[in-house]
Structures are given as C-alpha cells and as structure tokens.
Amino acid sequence: MAPWWGENSKEAYSSGSANLATALDTWNSSRHGQCAGRAVGFPRFRSKRAAWSCRFTTGAFGPTTADRRHVRLPRIGAVRTHESPRELARHGQRGTARIRSATVSFRRGRWQVSLSVEIERRESEPTPGRHGRGEVAGGAVARGGHRQPRHLRSLRLPR
C-alpha cells in the first residue's frame, strides 16, 4: 500500500472515488441518451485545492452525548456546531432518525459540517370533531354541537 495512505481518513479516498463513479455514470447515461436534455461532457479533472470537502459515510459520527453543541467525526473528533443539533439528538434517542452521511467542507474561510439525515415521519390522524368546508357552508357549529344559523344568514345577505 502507499505510505501516505494512513495519514488521511479512508473516507477522503472513498468519497473522491464515489464522486468520480457518479460523474462517469452520469456521462455514460447521457451519452446513450438515457438522460433528458443536452449531452453531458466527459468529467473534467478537479484539483484537490479547488474544493476542500470530504464525505463521511461510515464510522462513528453524530451528536455527542456529553453536550448537545458538538458533533463527533471520525479521525477529527468533536466539532462545535453553529446550530444546536438537539432536535437531531432527540430523534436519535427515539430511534426515528438515522444519519446517512456527514460532509465536511471549507467555504468562505470556515469549516462546515452538513449532516444528511433520514427521519421517519408518522402520518397524523385527522382531529376528531373538525369538519371541512361543507360544514361551514351548512352553518357554523358551536362547541356544544348546535347550529348557529344567524352567521349563515349574514353570509347570504347582499353586501
């Protein structure tokens, strides 16, 4: 193996390889007419100095348990966040969220971490006792369930 391989996280190499594979697949699909629009050109070489970013897809990453102001990244450690990941930590404790990846990038003189999260959403049940438009057209209904036709009459009067 290369002697410099151990100096960096394996995710740096795998994210670069994944980006190259996606670019080549897009180019090949476009070349065979499987994509709508103009043909996409062959992927150009991007310098490693152009965009400093790395995507972590494996390893232990996510909000720290000690405080909810930091996220933990492999090979880097705990990094303080600008926004609180408290909501993400709550979803993680309930088991309704799964962090798919963490992307570390350098933009405008600052390092940023963006987390790609998959959250399970439950479909909410309709609230009982609430009615749609048809009930309003038939007259307003008070809490006790009796109609109030005065309000309906006021809507029918010409203005």
N, C-alpha and C positions, 0 to 999 in steps of 0.2 A: 504494500500500500504506500501511498505518498507520505513523506514525513510530515507534511503540513496538514494532513487530514485531521489529526486530533486537536489542532489549535482552535478549530471552529466547531460549532454545533452541527450535527449531521443534518439538521433542518435547513441550514443555509444551502447545502448542496441539493437536498431533495426538493426544496421549493423552487430553486432555479431549474432543475430538471423537469418538474411538473409544469412550470410556465412554458418551457420550450416544447414539451409534448402537446400542450393545449394549442400553442401557436401553430405547430406543424399540422395538427389535426384540423384546425380551422382552415389553414391554407389548402390542405388536401380536399376537404369538403367543398370549398369554394371552387377549386379547380375542376371538380367533377360536376359542378352545377347543383349541388345539394343545398346551397345556401341562397337566399334571396338577395338581390342587389348586385352591385359590381363585384368583379373578381378581386379577391384579396391577394396581395403580393406575398412573395416569399418572406418569412420573418427576417428582419434585419438584426444585426448584432447590436446589443445594448451594452454599453460599458458598465462595469461594476460601480463606477463612480457616478453614473447618471442618476440612479435612484437607489438609495440605500434602503432596502427593505428585506425582510425575511418573514416567512410564514411558518408558525409552529403548529403542527397538526397532531403530534404525539408527545408524550411526556406529561409531567405534572404541571399544568398551568391553570390559572383561575384566581378568584379572590382568595386572599389569605384568611385564615381563621382567627389570627390574633387581633387584627383590627380590620375594619371594612373600608380602608382607604388605600390599600395596596393590592396589586395583582402579582402573582408568582409566575415567573417564566423560567423555562429550563436554561441552564448554563448562565443565566443572568442573575436570577434571584428575585427578591421583592422589589417592585417598582411602584412608586406612588402615582395615583391617578388624579386627574383633574376633576372628573365626576366621580361621585361615590358609587361603587358597584354593589351597594346594599341590596337593591332590588334583585340583582343577579344572584347574590348570595342567598337571599330568601328563596328564590326559585330552586336553587341548588339544594337547599336543605329539605324542601318539599319533594324534590325529585321530579320537578316539572320542567327543568331546563337542562340542556346539555351544551357545553361549549364545544363547538366544532373546530375552531382554529383561532389563533391569536397572531395578528400581523404587526410586527414592529417596523416602523418606518421613520426616516429622518426627513422632515419637511420644515422649511422656513426657520431653520436653526434650532428646531426642537425635535426630540424623540417622541413618537406617538405609538400607542398600542391600541389597536382596534380588535375587539372580540367579535367573532361570528358565533351567534348563539341560536340554538334551536329550542323554542319554547312550545310546550304543549298547551293548547288553548281548549277550554271546555266551552261547548255551546250552552249559552244561558237559556233557561226555561222562561217562557213569557210569564210576566207577573199576573197572577190571577186578579180578576176584578177590573182589569184595564180593557178598554174597548177601542176599536179603531174608529174610522171616520163615520161609519154607518150609525153608530150610537149618537154622535154629536148631531147628525142630521135629523135624528128622531127626537131630539130634545136633550137638554142637559140632565144628568142624573146626579142627585145629591149622594152623600155618603150612606145615607140610610136606604138608598135604593129607589126612592120615589122621584118621579119626573118633575121637572120644573118647566112647564110649557111657556111661561112668561118670556124666558130667554129665547125660545124658539120663535115666538110671535114677534119679538123685537128684530130678529134677523129677517123676517118676511116683510116687514114694513118697508115701503119705498123710501129712499133717503133723498 
